[in-house]
């Protein structure tokens, strides 16, 4: 615990800064389009920082940092993919096309982009529905990550109160200022995160006697690996797990692959490309995003692995991180910071985490609100059975109001989920990887198809979307034991956590669902293309 | 190398650093390019 006055003072100053930036965003938000796309003239450095800080949340720092403490430095491949795929490929190959198509089709959201590019309302609704089902889980995980650290650090603050404070501050600026407020606050939060992580890395390196010494001590700790992890294929904290072992699947298939590839089809990230005025703005955002991410995931995962050396050398613990934190993955990084740093740094880290959590959370709230209010309700209200008085007028102000109401509803749902979800067992990283996994499995093939194909096929996209989503959910609920145990549906219906035995029960849903949705798209695309050619061949010439 | 023996971990760090450098180089070279 740290000094109450210091930490409350810092929290109040931080909250005031967020609310002020929210006010600036609110002043410039006059219509639904302002609310959804921030007027499409956001500066490059703000796009870069906002993209990075939205991508990186408490999940990356606390959740995956905790995973690095258990599974070791192999997870650094996720940080490498975060930059190579999450920034370079995302901006250079996806971002520019998204911006161009978004402008041509006058799209304001990710579901609308996919729906209009395939000329399919079904695709738009389906994508919005998947977002509304999956994203609250991710938002709740981010909320939990921030609230755990706040309640563990601020004297007398209950977890539920921390959740509320956290959600209310974020809600205040998202609801009023829309995407403009989200991106302004993201930029400040991103800057705070950079400072916080640099300071913590520097202190960690100094306290462990330099980089080489820290790595060597970590390598030498290999005999302390718990027998259970050794049996699963773990070879050390500075070594990659044995190929195709259970440990390898946990690191590669459950964490590195879903998050590393899933980033390409993240609605809250894709929408940022649409806020850029031109390609030049996106080019200039690339270095900001790349440098930001190496400082976040690169630093956090390394610190997570090194925390084992700190706990082992500390006579109060003299054990590895996992055991020091009472076998709670999500408590490892908070415990390391709280016990190894002085209170000014602990306060700074809390603000770093708050910034990381809020920057992601605000974007998730915004995307969920727009999926519910803009993509679903705005089209659903046109149905004949909806009374005229419920439909409202077709104006920018009405659209703005509906988006705000929808955002409030989704915030309440996420908050309720955060209160009932389990708080242990690495839930932060698991829920995050799940959302990234479902996005990749369901959206990635048709997203790539519409961006790169000359004549995208609507039928192929619809089948791929249905196959990817249904396979991912079926595998998650009935086969992948790590997830199916949490939901309990398989157990309730079939009295077993997994309908298939190993190795299937340890294979992440994305490994099955993404190839299937891709194959479905390819098969239907060529079938569709052939049908069109046949139809053209038999059509009478005029 | 630097206390790490497993080439997969060293390669992971190398890809991480090279990717970040590539981001900076790309952004610098294309800073005025309007091409989509």
Interface residues (C-beta under 8 A of the other chain):
Chain A: X73 X74 X76 X77 X79 X80 X83 X84 X87 X88 X92 X96 X97 X99 X100 X211 X212 X213 X214 X215 X216 X217 X218 X219 X235 X236 X238 X239 X240 X278 X279 X280 X283 X284 X285 X286 X287 X288 X289 X290 X291 X293 X294 X298
Chain B: X2 X3 X4 X5 X6 X8 X9 X12 X13 X15 X16 X17 X19 X20 X22 X23 X24 X26 X27 X28 X30 X31 X32 X33 X34 X35 X36
